[in-house]
Every structure is written in C-alpha cells, then in structure tokens.
Amino acid sequence: MANYSYLHFVLIILAANLIASATSKNCTQIEDARTVYIYSYLPPDSPMMRLHCASKDDDLGNHTLALNQRFMFEFCTNEFTTLFYCDAWWGPKHVPFHAYEQRPFLRSNCDPGDTCYWAAKTDGLYFSAFYPPRGLKKRFNWS
C-alpha cells in the first residue's frame, strides 16, 4: 500500500511540473523557440514608426520606435500553424505584414534559423532570417 501511495505522489509532482512548464515561456524539447526583431532605420528628423503586433492568442500592444530602436518578442511554437501579424505606420504610410508565419508541413518564413529580422527603411520593410542580419531583402513597400 505504501508503494502505491508513493507512486501517486510522484505522478502528482510530475503532472504539476508539466503544467508549470506548459504555462511558462520556456520552450520544451518538442517546441521551437522563435525570436522576432523589428528595427526602425527611418530618418531621425521624420515621424517615429508606430507598430502593433499580435497573434490569435497574444496582443503584443502598441510601440513607438525612434531611429535605431527595436521591438523584440519571443515565443514558443510546437503547432503546425503559428502567425504573428503586425501593422507598421510611418506618418501617413502603412504596411501590414506577417512578422512570423508557420504553415502546416511547410517551413516558416524565418527558416533556416529561429529568428526573423525586420528593418523599416524609407522605401519599405526589409527582411532577414538571421540576427545579426545578413542579406536583407526588401519585402514590402510603404503604401
């Protein structure tokens, strides 16, 4: 009987640890950690960039970025689909974009690494899948 009670105690402790780790932002071995950086490289004498990012489950709020400032967020993904979308405004100009997108059975837009790097410049948004960035490519024009 004592061994049976001990086994229940161990199972309860293991279950509590699993629940605690599932609710934290620390990724488990079956999850992938991802980081998104969004930088403003807009002129210092121009309006600051405003930014709002969210997913289905998390609203990351509104942010204002001056020259060379960044907004960064991290998350864990173990699903087939994960999407973080953002809206960037620079004065009257606007760009909606998917900061991170994972589709079923396809690579994410951040592969081959675990990082998405976005840079706002005067002619649009640029992207690299590396931090520090290598090979920035223009993805969006301001509209």
N, CA and C atoms as an extended XYZ file, in Angstrom:
429
Properties=species:S:1:pos:R:3:atomname:S:1:resname:S:1:resid:I:1 pbc="F F F"
N         0.824       -1.191        0.000 N   MET     1
C         0.000        0.000        0.000 CA  MET     1
C         0.870        1.258        0.000 C   MET     1
N         2.004        1.234        0.739 N   ALA     2
C         2.878        2.395        0.829 CA  ALA     2
C         3.493        2.718       -0.527 C   ALA     2
N         3.894        1.675       -1.298 N   ASN     3
C         4.456        1.906       -2.624 CA  ASN     3
C         3.434        2.520       -3.567 C   ASN     3
N         2.179        2.127       -3.450 N   TYR     4
C         1.102        2.665       -4.274 CA  TYR     4
C         0.907        4.151       -3.989 C   TYR     4
N         0.925        4.559       -2.719 N   SER     5
C         0.795        5.964       -2.332 CA  SER     5
C         1.992        6.771       -2.821 C   SER     5
N         3.178        6.191       -2.730 N   TYR     6
C         4.385        6.868       -3.201 CA  TYR     6
C         4.301        7.112       -4.707 C   TYR     6
N         3.827        6.131       -5.470 N   LEU     7
C         3.677        6.266       -6.916 CA  LEU     7
C         2.701        7.389       -7.253 C   LEU     7
N         1.581        7.480       -6.554 N   HIS     8
C         0.636        8.573       -6.767 CA  HIS     8
C         1.273        9.920       -6.492 C   HIS     8
N         2.043       10.012       -5.417 N   PHE     9
C         2.719       11.255       -5.064 CA  PHE     9
C         3.676       11.685       -6.175 C   PHE     9
N         4.458       10.735       -6.690 N   VAL    10
C         5.408       11.038       -7.769 CA  VAL    10
C         4.663       11.487       -9.022 C   VAL    10
N         3.568       10.824       -9.370 N   LEU    11
C         2.788       11.211      -10.546 CA  LEU    11
C         2.188       12.605      -10.394 C   LEU    11
N         1.740       12.951       -9.213 N   ILE    12
C         1.180       14.293       -8.978 CA  ILE    12
C         2.271       15.351       -9.142 C   ILE    12
N         3.447       15.096       -8.624 N   ILE    13
C         4.564       16.047       -8.759 CA  ILE    13
C         4.946       16.204      -10.232 C   ILE    13
N         5.033       15.105      -10.970 N   LEU    14
C         5.364       15.172      -12.399 CA  LEU    14
C         4.302       15.951      -13.174 C   LEU    14
N         3.040       15.711      -12.887 N   ALA    15
C         1.961       16.432      -13.564 CA  ALA    15
C         2.027       17.920      -13.262 C   ALA    15
N         2.300       18.282      -12.020 N   ALA    16
C         2.412       19.695      -11.646 CA  ALA    16
C         3.565       20.360      -12.392 C   ALA    16
N         4.689       19.663      -12.537 N   ASN    17
C         5.821       20.218      -13.273 CA  ASN    17
C         5.506       20.387      -14.747 C   ASN    17
N         4.804       19.439      -15.341 N   LEU    18
C         4.412       19.567      -16.744 CA  LEU    18
C         3.480       20.741      -16.957 C   LEU    18
N         2.522       20.927      -16.087 N   ILE    19
C         1.595       22.053      -16.205 CA  ILE    19
C         2.350       23.367      -16.048 C   ILE    19
N         3.248       23.448      -15.089 N   ALA    20
C         4.020       24.681      -14.875 CA  ALA    20
C         4.884       24.999      -16.075 C   ALA    20
N         5.517       23.986      -16.688 N   SER    21
C         6.364       24.263      -17.839 CA  SER    21
C         5.534       24.614      -19.064 C   SER    21
N         4.349       24.073      -19.189 N   ALA    22
C         3.495       24.384      -20.338 CA  ALA    22
C         2.968       25.804      -20.278 C   ALA    22
N         2.821       26.357      -19.086 N   THR    23
C         2.294       27.706      -18.967 CA  THR    23
C         3.386       28.760      -18.936 C   THR    23
N         4.654       28.375      -18.929 N   SER    24
C         5.738       29.346      -18.940 CA  SER    24
C         6.176       29.607      -20.380 C   SER    24
N         6.995       30.642      -20.570 N   LYS    25
C         7.504       30.976      -21.896 CA  LYS    25
C         8.765       30.203      -22.239 C   LYS    25
N         9.232       29.323      -21.346 N   ASN    26
C        10.391       28.498      -21.644 CA  ASN    26
C         9.942       27.349      -22.528 C   ASN    26
N        10.619       27.182      -23.635 N   CYS    27
C        10.224       26.147      -24.577 CA  CYS    27
C        10.716       24.790      -24.099 C   CYS    27
N         9.924       23.761      -24.371 N   THR    28
C        10.328       22.397      -24.057 CA  THR    28
C        11.097       21.831      -25.244 C   THR    28
N        11.537       20.608      -25.109 N   GLN    29
C        12.312       19.996      -26.183 CA  GLN    29
C        11.511       19.811      -27.457 C   GLN    29
N        10.187       19.635      -27.348 N   ILE    30
C         9.393       19.425      -28.555 CA  ILE    30
C         8.925       20.739      -29.162 C   ILE    30
N         9.190       21.847      -28.492 N   GLU    31
C         8.804       23.148      -29.007 CA  GLU    31
C        10.012       23.836      -29.624 C   GLU    31
N         9.743       24.794      -30.484 N   ASP    32
C        10.794       25.581      -31.095 CA  ASP    32
C        10.715       27.009      -30.572 C   ASP    32
N        11.839       27.547      -30.107 N   ALA    33
C        11.903       28.940      -29.665 CA  ALA    33
C        12.113       29.824      -30.889 C   ALA    33
N        11.378       30.889      -30.957 N   ARG    34
C        11.471       31.845      -32.063 CA  ARG    34
C        11.635       33.250      -31.501 C   ARG    34
N        12.381       34.089      -32.221 N   THR    35
C        12.574       35.485      -31.848 CA  THR    35
C        12.331       36.345      -33.073 C   THR    35
N        11.588       37.429      -32.891 N   VAL    36
C        11.326       38.387      -33.957 CA  VAL    36
C        11.880       39.736      -33.521 C   VAL    36
N        12.686       40.353      -34.384 N   TYR    37
C        13.218       41.695      -34.175 CA  TYR    37
C        12.624       42.611      -35.237 C   TYR    37
N        12.200       43.790      -34.829 N   ILE    38
C        11.725       44.799      -35.767 CA  ILE    38
C        12.452       46.091      -35.424 C   ILE    38
N        13.267       46.595      -36.361 N   TYR    39
C        14.081       47.785      -36.152 CA  TYR    39
C        13.557       48.945      -36.996 C   TYR    39
N        13.775       50.137      -36.501 N   SER    40
C        13.489       51.352      -37.259 CA  SER    40
C        14.799       51.959      -37.725 C   SER    40
N        14.975       52.019      -39.034 N   TYR    41
C        16.112       52.716      -39.636 CA  TYR    41
C        15.594       53.902      -40.436 C   TYR    41
N        14.565       54.544      -39.917 N   LEU    42
C        13.966       55.705      -40.563 CA  LEU    42
C        14.736       56.961      -40.160 C   LEU    42
N        14.670       58.018      -40.974 N   PRO    43
C        15.457       59.226      -40.674 CA  PRO    43
C        15.099       59.830      -39.312 C   PRO    43
N        16.098       60.406      -38.631 N   PRO    44
C        15.856       60.966      -37.296 CA  PRO    44
C        14.925       62.181      -37.303 C   PRO    44
N        14.847       62.900      -38.400 N   ASP    45
C        14.021       64.109      -38.458 CA  ASP    45
C        12.614       63.826      -38.999 C   ASP    45
N        12.251       62.549      -39.093 N   SER    46
C        10.931       62.174      -39.611 CA  SER    46
C        10.066       61.648      -38.465 C   SER    46
N         8.771       61.409      -38.736 N   PRO    47
C         7.928       60.829      -37.681 CA  PRO    47
C         8.477       59.464      -37.245 C   PRO    47
N         8.264       59.139      -35.981 N   MET    48
C         8.678       57.827      -35.487 CA  MET    48
C         7.732       56.757      -36.028 C   MET    48
N         8.230       55.552      -36.127 N   MET    49
C         7.412       54.441      -36.601 CA  MET    49
C         6.538       53.944      -35.451 C   MET    49
N         5.266       53.731      -35.749 N   ARG    50
C         4.347       53.117      -34.791 CA  ARG    50
C         4.127       51.684      -35.226 C   ARG    50
N         3.967       50.810      -34.254 N   LEU    51
C         3.917       49.381      -34.537 CA  LEU    51
C         2.912       48.713      -33.613 C   LEU    51
N         2.149       47.787      -34.175 N   HIS    52
C         1.257       46.953      -33.371 CA  HIS    52
C         1.357       45.530      -33.895 C   HIS    52
N         1.632       44.569      -32.990 N   CYS    53
C         1.768       43.164      -33.371 CA  CYS    53
C         0.875       42.307      -32.486 C   CYS    53
N         0.386       41.207      -33.064 N   ALA    54
C        -0.489       40.301      -32.325 CA  ALA    54
C        -0.503       38.939      -32.999 C   ALA    54
N        -1.000       37.960      -32.257 N   SER    55
C        -1.306       36.637      -32.797 CA  SER    55
C        -2.755       36.356      -32.434 C   SER    55
N        -3.204       35.167      -32.743 N   LYS    56
C        -4.562       34.777      -32.370 CA  LYS    56
C        -4.739       34.821      -30.854 C   LYS    56
N        -3.682       34.497      -30.118 N   ASP    57
C        -3.763       34.383      -28.661 CA  ASP    57
C        -3.144       35.543      -27.883 C   ASP    57
N        -2.221       36.268      -28.497 N   ASP    58
C        -1.469       37.291      -27.767 CA  ASP    58
C        -1.480       38.623      -28.503 C   ASP    58
N        -1.884       39.687      -27.801 N   ASP    59
C        -1.774       41.044      -28.317 CA  ASP    59
C        -0.527       41.649      -27.692 C   ASP    59
N         0.458       41.991      -28.511 N   LEU    60
C         1.731       42.495      -28.008 CA  LEU    60
C         1.728       44.001      -27.804 C   LEU    60
N         0.620       44.656      -28.110 N   GLY    61
C         0.469       46.078      -27.805 CA  GLY    61
C         1.019       47.001      -28.871 C   GLY    61
N         0.915       48.293      -28.567 N   ASN    62
C         1.394       49.352      -29.449 CA  ASN    62
C         2.790       49.781      -29.009 C   ASN    62
N         3.630       50.097      -29.990 N   HIS    63
C         5.010       50.505      -29.717 CA  HIS    63
C         5.383       51.633      -30.666 C   HIS    63
N         6.212       52.539      -30.181 N   THR    64
C         6.721       53.643      -30.986 CA  THR    64
C         8.235       53.532      -31.009 C   THR    64
N         8.795       53.504      -32.228 N   LEU    65
C        10.236       53.303      -32.382 CA  LEU    65
C        10.883       54.521      -33.025 C   LEU    65
N        11.903       55.060      -32.375 N   ALA    66
C        12.716       56.119      -32.941 CA  ALA    66
C        13.845       55.475      -33.754 C   ALA    66
N        14.682       56.288      -34.347 N   LEU    67
C        15.808       55.798      -35.139 CA  LEU    67
C        16.645       54.807      -34.342 C   LEU    67
N        16.928       53.663      -34.930 N   ASN    68
C        17.757       52.581      -34.368 CA  ASN    68
C        17.151       51.900      -33.139 C   ASN    68
N        15.902       52.159      -32.853 N   GLN    69
C        15.250       51.422      -31.775 CA  GLN    69
C        14.656       50.145      -32.334 C   GLN    69
N        14.414       49.188      -31.433 N   ARG    70
C        13.861       47.914      -31.874 CA  ARG    70
C        12.733       47.484      -30.947 C   ARG    70
N        11.877       46.660      -31.516 N   PHE    71
C        10.884       45.919      -30.746 CA  PHE    71
C        11.215       44.456      -30.974 C   PHE    71
N        11.264       43.679      -29.893 N   MET    72
C        11.642       42.278      -29.992 CA  MET    72
C        10.655       41.462      -29.179 C   MET    72
N        10.262       40.300      -29.722 N   PHE    73
C         9.446       39.387      -28.936 CA  PHE    73
C         9.868       37.955      -29.213 C   PHE    73
N         9.637       37.112      -28.208 N   GLU    74
C         9.988       35.700      -28.279 CA  GLU    74
C         8.755       34.873      -27.975 C   GLU    74
N         8.713       33.684      -28.543 N   PHE    75
C         7.591       32.793      -28.295 CA  PHE    75
C         8.011       31.367      -28.599 C   PHE    75
N         7.207       30.431      -28.155 N   CYS    76
C         7.426       29.015      -28.418 CA  CYS    76
C         6.364       28.542      -29.398 C   CYS    76
N         6.761       27.681      -30.296 N   THR    77
C         5.799       27.119      -31.231 CA  THR    77
C         6.023       25.628      -31.351 C   THR    77
N         4.949       24.868      -31.233 N   ASN    78
C         5.020       23.438      -31.498 CA  ASN    78
C         3.818       23.011      -32.319 C   ASN    78
N         3.134       23.981      -32.871 N   GLU    79
C         1.943       23.710      -33.665 CA  GLU    79
C         2.309       23.685      -35.145 C   GLU    79
N         1.373       23.262      -35.941 N   PHE    80
C         1.580       23.293      -37.383 CA  PHE    80
C         1.391       24.696      -37.931 C   PHE    80
N         0.627       25.521      -37.232 N   THR    81
C         0.398       26.885      -37.701 CA  THR    81
C         0.610       27.871      -36.560 C   THR    81
N         1.422       28.866      -36.825 N   THR    82
C         1.632       29.981      -35.912 CA  THR    82
C         1.737       31.229      -36.770 C   THR    82
N         1.041       32.277      -36.357 N   LEU    83
C         1.072       33.522      -37.111 CA  LEU    83
C         1.123       34.698      -36.150 C   LEU    83
N         2.130       35.543      -36.310 N   PHE    84
C         2.191       36.846      -35.660 CA  PHE    84
C         2.136       37.877      -36.781 C   PHE    84
N         1.157       38.737      -36.729 N   TYR    85
C         0.991       39.762      -37.759 CA  TYR    85
C         1.197       41.127      -37.124 C   TYR    85
N         1.683       42.055      -37.928 N   CYS    86
C         1.978       43.397      -37.439 CA  CYS    86
C         1.468       44.435      -38.424 C   CYS    86
N         1.233       45.611      -37.907 N   ASP    87
C         0.958       46.800      -38.702 CA  ASP    87
C         2.001       47.826      -38.318 C   ASP    87
N         2.650       48.419      -39.319 N   ALA    88
C         3.628       49.477      -39.090 CA  ALA    88
C         3.128       50.743      -39.782 C   ALA    88
N         3.250       51.859      -39.083 N   TRP    89
C         2.877       53.161      -39.641 CA  TRP    89
C         4.067       54.089      -39.533 C   TRP    89
N         4.283       54.859      -40.579 N   TRP    90
C         5.326       55.891      -40.591 CA  TRP    90
C         4.673       57.137      -41.150 C   TRP    90
N         4.258       58.026      -40.266 N   GLY    91
C         3.454       59.168      -40.696 CA  GLY    91
C         2.177       58.634      -41.326 C   GLY    91
N         1.848       59.074      -42.550 N   PRO    92
C         0.630       58.573      -43.203 CA  PRO    92
C         0.819       57.222      -43.909 C   PRO    92
N         2.039       56.713      -43.936 N   LYS    93
C         2.319       55.461      -44.644 CA  LYS    93
C         2.062       54.270      -43.730 C   LYS    93
N         1.683       53.138      -44.357 N   HIS    94
C         1.273       51.966      -43.594 CA  HIS    94
C         1.744       50.703      -44.311 C   HIS    94
N         2.141       49.697      -43.524 N   VAL    95
C         2.484       48.371      -44.054 CA  VAL    95
C         1.947       47.314      -43.085 C   VAL    95
N         0.992       46.481      -43.527 N   PRO    96
C         0.641       45.293      -42.739 CA  PRO    96
C         1.532       44.130      -43.198 C   PRO    96
N         2.001       43.315      -42.245 N   PHE    97
C         2.868       42.209      -42.648 CA  PHE    97
C         2.812       41.085      -41.617 C   PHE    97
N         3.183       39.893      -42.071 N   HIS    98
C         3.285       38.726      -41.188 CA  HIS    98
C         4.718       38.691      -40.669 C   HIS    98
N         4.890       39.014      -39.406 N   ALA    99
C         6.227       39.028      -38.806 CA  ALA    99
C         6.769       37.612      -38.656 C   ALA    99
N         5.881       36.654      -38.396 N   TYR   100
C         6.250       35.243      -38.338 CA  TYR   100
C         5.067       34.430      -38.822 C   TYR   100
N         5.331       33.477      -39.708 N   GLU   101
C         4.255       32.620      -40.208 CA  GLU   101
C         4.758       31.209      -40.402 C   GLU   101
N         4.096       30.276      -39.749 N   GLN   102
C         4.369       28.844      -39.904 CA  GLN   102
C         3.112       28.211      -40.477 C   GLN   102
N         3.256       27.525      -41.594 N   ARG   103
C         2.105       26.856      -42.210 CA  ARG   103
C         2.264       25.348      -42.082 C   ARG   103
N         1.152       24.609      -42.102 N   PRO   104
C         1.240       23.146      -41.968 CA  PRO   104
C         2.169       22.535      -43.018 C   PRO   104
N         3.105       21.732      -42.544 N   PHE   105
C         4.012       20.944      -43.384 CA  PHE   105
C         4.939       21.789      -44.249 C   PHE   105
N         5.004       23.099      -43.993 N   LEU   106
C         5.913       23.970      -44.733 CA  LEU   106
C         6.854       24.646      -43.753 C   LEU   106
N         7.939       25.136      -44.266 N   ARG   107
C         8.870       25.886      -43.426 CA  ARG   107
C         8.271       27.245      -43.097 C   ARG   107
N         8.741       27.838      -42.025 N   SER   108
C         8.274       29.176      -41.670 CA  SER   108
C         9.002       30.201      -42.524 C   SER   108
N         8.527       31.452      -42.479 N   ASN   109
C         9.207       32.498      -43.226 CA  ASN   109
C        10.539       32.876      -42.574 C   ASN   109
N        10.835       32.328      -41.397 N   CYS   110
C        12.098       32.615      -40.708 CA  CYS   110
C        13.142       31.529      -40.899 C   CYS   110
N        12.792       30.417      -41.515 N   ASP   111
C        13.763       29.351      -41.725 CA  ASP   111
C        14.855       29.839      -42.663 C   ASP   111
N        16.061       29.419      -42.525 N   PRO   112
C        16.503       28.210      -41.859 CA  PRO   112
C        16.798       28.391      -40.369 C   PRO   112
N        16.732       29.590      -39.848 N   GLY   113
C        17.052       29.799      -38.437 CA  GLY   113
C        15.811       29.895      -37.578 C   GLY   113
N        16.000       30.429      -36.402 N   ASP   114
C        14.886       30.592      -35.478 CA  ASP   114
C        14.598       32.070      -35.230 C   ASP   114
N        15.043       32.927      -36.162 N   THR   115
C        14.937       34.366      -35.991 CA  THR   115
C        14.340       35.017      -37.228 C   THR   115
N        13.488       35.996      -36.994 N   CYS   116
C        13.014       36.887      -38.054 CA  CYS   116
C        13.533       38.279      -37.748 C   CYS   116
N        14.130       38.925      -38.711 N   TYR   117
C        14.672       40.267      -38.539 CA  TYR   117
C        14.020       41.163      -39.582 C   TYR   117
N        13.321       42.192      -39.119 N   TRP   118
C        12.663       43.162      -39.988 CA  TRP   118
C        13.299       44.527      -39.776 C   TRP   118
N        13.530       45.253      -40.855 N   ALA   119
C        14.120       46.592      -40.779 CA  ALA   119
C        13.261       47.546      -41.601 C   ALA   119
N        12.762       48.600      -40.950 N   ALA   120
C        11.981       49.621      -41.645 CA  ALA   120
C        12.928       50.689      -42.168 C   ALA   120
N        12.870       50.912      -43.478 N   LYS   121
C        13.668       51.957      -44.127 CA  LYS   121
C        12.718       52.881      -44.875 C   LYS   121
N        13.248       53.933      -45.452 N   THR   122
C        12.392       54.942      -46.093 CA  THR   122
C        11.603       54.381      -47.275 C   THR   122
N        12.100       53.339      -47.923 N   ASP   123
C        11.401       52.800      -49.091 CA  ASP   123
C        10.613       51.524      -48.791 C   ASP   123
N        10.610       51.044      -47.531 N   GLY   124
C         9.812       49.866      -47.217 CA  GLY   124
C        10.404       49.031      -46.092 C   GLY   124
N         9.891       47.796      -45.983 N   LEU   125
C        10.347       46.857      -44.958 CA  LEU   125
C        11.266       45.810      -45.584 C   LEU   125
N        12.357       45.552      -44.897 N   TYR   126
C        13.348       44.584      -45.338 CA  TYR   126
C        13.374       43.417      -44.359 C   TYR   126
N        13.800       42.247      -44.841 N   PHE   127
C        13.749       41.026      -44.045 CA  PHE   127
C        15.056       40.243      -44.136 C   PHE   127
N        15.406       39.593      -43.024 N   SER   128
C        16.481       38.607      -42.986 CA  SER   128
C        16.062       37.514      -41.999 C   SER   128
N        16.458       36.298      -42.245 N   ALA   129
C        16.170       35.189      -41.335 CA  ALA   129
C        17.305       34.983      -40.341 C   ALA   129
N        18.162       35.994      -40.184 N   PHE   130
C        19.316       35.875      -39.299 CA  PHE   130
C        19.453       37.112      -38.417 C   PHE   130
N        20.005       36.918      -37.211 N   TYR   131
C        20.374       38.024      -36.343 CA  TYR   131
C        21.773       37.761      -35.829 C   TYR   131
N        22.728       38.674      -36.066 N   PRO   132
C        22.571       39.913      -36.807 CA  PRO   132
C        22.245       39.631      -38.272 C   PRO   132
N        21.571       40.596      -38.899 N   PRO   133
C        21.042       40.341      -40.248 CA  PRO   133
C        22.132       40.162      -41.299 C   PRO   133
N        21.842       39.264      -42.223 N   ARG   134
C        22.683       39.058      -43.402 CA  ARG   134
C        21.744       39.059      -44.600 C   ARG   134
N        22.146       39.700      -45.638 N   GLY   135
C        21.394       39.654      -46.882 CA  GLY   135
C        19.978       40.194      -46.760 C   GLY   135
N        19.816       41.389      -46.196 N   LEU   136
C        18.481       41.992      -46.092 CA  LEU   136
C        17.839       42.098      -47.469 C   LEU   136
N        16.585       41.677      -47.569 N   LYS   137
C        15.852       41.750      -48.832 CA  LYS   137
C        14.570       42.534      -48.618 C   LYS   137
N        14.279       43.393      -49.557 N   LYS   138
C        13.061       44.185      -49.453 CA  LYS   138
C        11.855       43.283      -49.680 C   LYS   138
N        10.882       43.358      -48.743 N   ARG   139
C         9.684       42.538      -48.844 CA  ARG   139
C         8.419       43.364      -49.081 C   ARG   139
N         8.380       44.614      -48.552 N   PHE   140
C         7.158       45.407      -48.649 CA  PHE   140
C         7.493       46.868      -48.896 C   PHE   140
N         6.664       47.518      -49.698 N   ASN   141
C         6.722       48.965      -49.872 CA  ASN   141
C         5.740       49.617      -48.910 C   ASN   141
N         6.059       50.845      -48.485 N   TRP   142
C         5.083       51.624      -47.733 CA  TRP   142
C         3.935       51.969      -48.665 C   TRP   142
N         2.733       51.977      -48.163 N   SER   143
C         1.596       52.379      -49.008 CA  SER   143
C         0.900       53.580      -48.401 C   SER   143
